[in-house]
Amino acid sequence: MNSPATPVTPETAPAMPRLDTLYRLQWEEAQKAWVLLYPEGMVKLNDSAAAILQRCDGAHTLDMLIDELQTSFGVQGIAPEVHTFVEHACERGWLV
């Protein structure tokens, strides 16, 4: 997996994150879960991670993504967790 030389921070995270072209997000019936596929493997995602990555399409800003998640799931105050996940996904090379 890709890994940038410096850690990703809220200031350096992409404004409109999207999956790197090496990765594909899909529902895997055998796993009964969303997975992130890449040439040498697979990452099984929890529901929260899948919901975030489904919205990382290059058309949503991070604020739009957070607003949509909060509306869809009827929750508030999830921005810190979403930012942390996006930073982690960027560090892993999943998002650009």
C-alpha positions in Angstrom: 0.0 0.0 0.0 1.1 3.6 -0.6 2.3 5.7 2.3 3.2 9.3 2.1 6.4 10.5 3.7 4.7 12.9 6.1 1.6 12.3 8.2 -1.7 13.7 6.8 -3.2 16.5 8.9 -6.6 18.3 8.6 -4.7 21.0 6.8 -3.1 18.6 4.3 -6.0 16.2 3.7 -7.5 16.5 0.3 -10.4 19.0 0.0 -12.5 16.6 -2.0 -11.2 13.1 -1.2 -11.6 10.2 -3.6 -10.3 6.7 -3.8 -7.0 6.1 -5.4 -7.4 4.3 -8.7 -5.5 1.3 -7.2 -8.5 0.6 -4.9 -12.0 -0.5 -5.5 -14.8 -0.4 -2.9 -17.4 -3.1 -3.2 -19.9 -5.2 -1.3 -18.5 -8.7 -0.8 -21.3 -11.2 -0.3 -18.9 -13.9 1.0 -17.7 -11.4 3.7 -21.2 -9.9 4.3 -19.4 -6.6 4.4 -18.0 -3.8 2.3 -14.4 -4.3 1.3 -11.6 -2.3 -0.2 -9.9 -4.3 -2.9 -6.4 -3.6 -4.1 -3.9 -5.6 -6.3 -2.4 -7.6 -3.5 -5.2 -7.9 -1.1 -8.4 -6.8 0.6 -9.4 -4.7 3.6 -12.7 -5.7 5.3 -14.4 -2.5 6.4 -16.8 -1.8 9.2 -20.1 0.0 8.4 -18.8 3.5 9.4 -15.6 3.2 7.2 -17.7 2.0 4.3 -20.2 4.8 4.7 -17.4 7.4 4.6 -15.5 5.8 1.7 -18.7 5.5 -0.4 -18.9 9.3 -0.2 -15.2 9.9 -1.1 -15.9 10.3 -4.8 -14.1 13.6 -5.6 -17.4 15.4 -5.7 -18.0 15.8 -2.0 -16.0 18.2 0.2 -15.2 16.8 3.6 -17.8 19.2 5.1 -20.4 18.0 2.6 -19.5 14.4 3.4 -19.9 15.0 7.1 -23.2 16.8 6.7 -24.6 13.9 4.6 -23.5 11.3 7.1 -25.0 13.2 10.0 -28.3 13.6 8.1 -28.4 10.0 6.9 -27.7 8.5 10.3 -29.4 11.1 12.5 -26.3 11.9 14.5 -24.4 15.1 15.2 -20.8 15.8 16.2 -19.1 13.1 14.1 -16.6 15.5 12.4 -13.6 14.6 14.5 -14.0 10.9 13.9 -14.6 11.4 10.2 -11.5 13.7 9.9 -9.4 11.0 11.8 -10.6 8.3 9.5 -9.9 10.3 6.3 -6.4 11.2 7.6 -5.8 7.5 8.3 -7.1 6.5 4.8 -4.9 9.1 3.2 -1.8 7.8 5.1 -2.6 4.3 4.0 -2.8 5.6 0.4 -6.5 4.7 0.0 -7.6 8.3 -0.7 -6.1 11.1 -2.8 
